[in-house]
């Protein structure tokens, strides 16, 4: 019989060589813009890099808000360029924002790689337990304290290989945001209940990912 206790269900263990393919439900990306960085992002005129784009679930939502969206992933999912973010070459301040749902075991590396690339800020969607750990505190948070930690009040169901409207989870998630212009101490905030208001028709349908992107005015694929 499956152990469905909260402690067990909150764990999402993957092999070390796993691609950690857990796509982001579109509403969770919209929540970042609508409830966390909307006041100062000016996203409609800005560029953003999504370096772990998978099948495009997050990148396509970012194209609703940002003028230019560059998408890549280490694996050929059929969306964006094939590029290893941790080893690819990017100029400093190449994009206004770097926004992604990184592989959990590489999240720390993604943060450190993204910070010099972003002109304005970095936003990482991570499991809430990411803000724990003495080692991470010393390597990341004391050297580069985030501006905000935005904890989801609702659960963000992520399942392997697909998005599913009916999925559930015991894992908590948060957006951790670094803003270059912010000098205040790290602020804890909450993403209010917003799933119902931010879900759109077609978010969970195949055409959401398969529509033609070649002439999308807000989509630029990054080849590096």
Residue, then its C-alpha position, 0 to 999 in steps of 0.5 A: x500500500x502506498x504511503x500517502x503521509x504528508x511527510x512522504x508526499x512532500x518529498x520529490x526525489x529524483x535520480x542525480x542524472x534526472x532531467x527533473x521534468x516537472x512542468x510549471x502550471x501556467x497560473x503559477x507563472x502568472x502569479x509571479x507577475x500579477x502578485x509579486x513583481x507587477x508593481x515595478x517590473x514594467x514587463x511589457x517593455x523588458x526581456x526575459x530569459x527562461x533557461x529551463x523551458x522544458x516544453x514551454x509551459x513557463x515561457x509561453x506565459x512569460x510571452x504574455x507579459x514580456x516584450x522579448x522571451x528567450x527560451x532554452x533547455x539542456x534537453x531537446x523537448x521541442x521548444x526553445x533552443x538546446x543549451x546548457x545554461x550552466x556552461x553556455x556563454x552569456x554577456x553580463x546584463x544580457x537580459x532584464x530578467x531571468x525567470x525559471x523553475x530550475x532543476x531542484x538539485x541545480x537550483x543553487x547553481x542556477x541562481x549564481x549563474x543567473x545573477x550576473x546575466x540579469x539587469x533587473x532581477x532573477x526569479x526562481x520557482x523552488x520548493x519552499x525547503x530551498x530556503x533551508x540549509x546552512x550550506x546554502x545560507x553561507x554560499x548564497x543567501x549571505x552573499x546575495x540575499x534575495x529581495x523577496x520570498x513569495x510563498x504560495x498559499x495554495x499548493x502548486x501541483x507539479x507532476x512529472x512530464x506534464x501539467x494536469x488540472x486534477x493533480x494534487x501535491x503535498x509539496x510547498x513552493x515559493x518564488x524567490x526573487x533577487x532584485x538588483x535595485x533592492x537594498x532592503x532586507x529580505x521580505x517575506x510575502x505571500x502569493x494570495x489564493x489566485x489559481x481560479x482567477x489566473x487559469x485560462x482556457x486551454x492551459x492544460x490542452x495540447x494546443x497551448x504548447x503546439x501552437x506556431x511560435x516562429x512568428x510570435x512577436x514576443x518570442x525569441x528563441x536563444x541559440x547558444 
